[in-house]
Amino acid sequence: MSEAAITVRKASFTRDGFTVLNDVSVDFPAGRTTLLLGPSGSGKTTLLKIAAGLFPPDRGRARYRGVDLTAVSGEQERELRRELGFAFQDGALWQNMTVFQNLALPLQYHYPRMLRREMQARIDRLVSGFPIRRHMELRPAALSAGERKIVSFLRALVLDPRVLFFDEPTSSVDNQSAERIENILADRRRRGVTLIGISHNAQLTARLADYLLIMIGGAVRAFGPVRQVAATGDREVQTVLSDVLADAASFDGDILELLDGADGEP
């Protein structure tokens, strides 16, 4: 396994008396794509947000470049945030801003001296190929759920981050945009960007995943390279894999071969 980009140690999180994460430790490899899989309520999104430093665990730590993301502040936090992008499942857009303003906000915050024409050019390149480019002056309330998700994904990319987190970026998204999102992720992967995300898109998983992390009941049940995880004899892990990867057989014959081989495990 390559050097870790993000390190999570002994992270636990409880909400309303329910244990969402229980003593989770994981090293996310730098320059690789790690996809989190698991049933609903297994803790995937919580782990993703803790790993990105979006909120602190009740116990434990998340580190990027050796820095505790739960304790950083000031200029150091600004510097680190510039290198971390997060595409939210629900969009998480500013409702009183237009699409363009939402996309421009990270640039204005991190590069206050950037000229308007530079900002415009960067955003124009970003939205190229997406139907949302025709709705840049609309506010989030006028967009569909899928369109809001696309804007959130593009906003996460606008600073060209070294680590990109994403949560179901292609669900509820039109086919043209979903294909464009997948191609962008593939391009970032080729460029060595660390990708850490959640997706039940079979084609995206088969095409991009280097590592799989299986979450069950708030704990890491399996983690490792795709072939290693697919070969496990754990039946619950196999159920999770089958729910996602079996549908990917038409896109990647190796995936079907792995699952067929795993079925023969005792």
N, C-alpha and C positions, 0 to 999 in steps of 0.2 A: 504494500500500500504506500502511496506517495505521502509526502509531508502534508500535515493537516492544515487546512485553511481556517476552519472553525472547529473549536474544541468545546464540547459540553461535558461538564463533570458533575455527577451525582445530583442532577436536576430533578426536583420534585415540585409539583404544583397541585394545589387543592382548590376547588371552587364549590361553594355551597355544601361543604361536607363530603364532596365526591373527589376521590383521588384521580386527577386527570393524567399526571405523570408521576411515576414512582421510581426515583433513584436512577435516572437515565444518564448514561455516559456514552459518548460517541465522538469519534474524530472524523470530520468530513474532509475527504482528500482534496487537496488543492489541484485545480486544473481538471477536475473530473466532474461527472454528473452523477449525483446521488438522488434517487427518487424514493420518497417515503410512501409506502403502501400499507393499507390496513383498513379494517372495517370502520364505519362511522363511530365516532366517540372513542377511538383508540388513542387519541392524544397527538395525532400527526400535526395538526395546525398549531397546537400549543407548543410543541417541540420546535417547529419551524420558526415561530415568533420569538421564542427564547433564544434560539441559535442566532437569530438576527439582531438580538439585543432590543427588541421592541418592547418587551416587558420582562421584569426580573422573575425568576423562579422563587418559590418560598424558601427553598434551600438549593444550594449548588451554584455553579457559575457557567457562563458562556464567554469564551475568549476568541478574539480575532487578532492575529499578529501578536499574541502574547498579552493583549490588553483585555482586562475584564470589562465586558460591554455593559454590565450592570452598574459599574462604578465610575465610568468615564464621564467627563464633563468638559465644558469650555471649548477651547480651540482644538484640543485633541479629539473630542467627540465630533466636531465639525469635519475634521480631516478624515476620521474613520467612516463617518456616514457618507462621505463622498464616494467611498469605495464599495459601499453595500447598497444594493437595490432590492426592493421588495414589491412584488406584484400581488396585491390583495385579492382574495376570492370575491369579496363584495365590492371591490372598487376603491372604497375609502377615499372618495374625491371630495374636494371642497365644494359645497353646494352653491355657494355664492360666487363661484368663478366659472368662466367658460372653459371649454375643453382646452383651448390654447393657453389660457392662464394657468390651468392645472399643470399642463406640461411644462410651462415656463418657470413655474415656482421654484423647483430645485436649482435651476440655473441662476435665477435671481438671488437665491439665498447663498449659494456657494461661489458664484462668480458675479458679484454685484457690479463689476465694471464691464461686463460683457455688453457689447453694443447690440442694439435692437436687431439690426440686420443679421448679425451673427447668430443671435438667438432664433430668429425666424428661419434662417437657413438650416440650422440644426434640427429644428422641429419639423420643417418641411421634409427633410431626408427621413426622419423617423417615421412619419405617417405615410410615406410613399407606399402605395400598394394596398392601403387600408381604406375601405369605404368611409371610415370616420373622418377622413381628410376633408370631406364635404360638409362637415358639421362643426367646424372649429369654433364657431361663435355661440354654439348652444351650451346651456348649462346642464349639469348631470341629470336634473329632473326630467329633461326632455329626451333623454337617451334610454335605450333599452338596457336591461341588466347585462347583456352581452357587450354592448357598446361601452358601458362603464368599465367593464372588466378589461377591454382592449385599451382604454385610456390609462388605466392603472398599470397595465403591463408596459406601455410605452413610457409612462412617467418613470418607471423603475429603470428604464434603459437610458434615459436622457443624459445621465452623467457618465455613461459608459463604465459601469461598475466592474470591479474585479471579482466580486461575488454577487450573484443574482439569485434571490429567493423568489419562488413563485408557488401559488396555491391554485391548482386547477385552472390554468390560464386559457384552456380551449373549451371548457364546458360552457354551454349557452351562447357560444360564439358562432357566427356564420361560417360556412365552410371555407370561403375565400380567406377570411381573416385567420381561421384556425390553421390553415396551411401556411400562411405567412408567418404566424407566431412560431410554428414548428421549425420553419426554415431559419428564422432569426436565432432561435435557440441552438440549432445545429451549427450555425455560423459562429456563435459565441463559443460553443464547445470546441470547434476547430481552432479558435484563437486562444484557447487556454483559459477562458473564464471559468471560474468555479460555479457550477449550477447545482442548487439544492432546492428540490421542489416536491410538490404533491401533484399527481396526475393519475386519473383512471382512463386516460386516452391510450388505447392499446398500441396504436401506431407510434405515438410519441415515445412511449416507454420502450418499445422494441428498438426504435431508431437511436435513442439518445442515452439510455441508462448505461453507466459503467458500474455503478454500485446500487444495490437495493437494500433498503432498511425497512423491515417488516415490524409494524407496531401492533400489539395486541394487548388490550387491557392496561394501557398506560405504560407499558414496558417494551423494550426492544427485544423482539423474539428472535430475529435473525438480521445479520448485517454482513455484507461482503460483496465481492464481485458477483455479477449476475449469475454466472454459471454455478458458482459455489452455493448461492442461496437457492437457486432453482433445483439443485441436487439434494437438498435437505430432505430427510425423511419425516420431518415434523408435519403432521396432517393439517394442523391449523394454518401453518405457513403455506402449505400446498393449496389450501382452499383460497387464501388471499391471492396467491399467484394465479390460480386458475380463473378467478373472477376477472382479472385484468389481462393477463398475458395470453390466455387461450384464444382470445379474440384477435390477438396479434399474429396468429399463424399465417394469415394471408399476406402479411407484410414481411415476416421474417421466419423462414422455415426453421432456423436454428432454435427459436423459442419453442416451437411445437416439439421438436426433438428433445429439448431439455425437459419439458413437462412430461412427455411420454416416458423418458428415462426415470424421472423421479417417481412416477406411479409404481415402478417396480421395487422401490425401496421398501424394506420391512417396516 
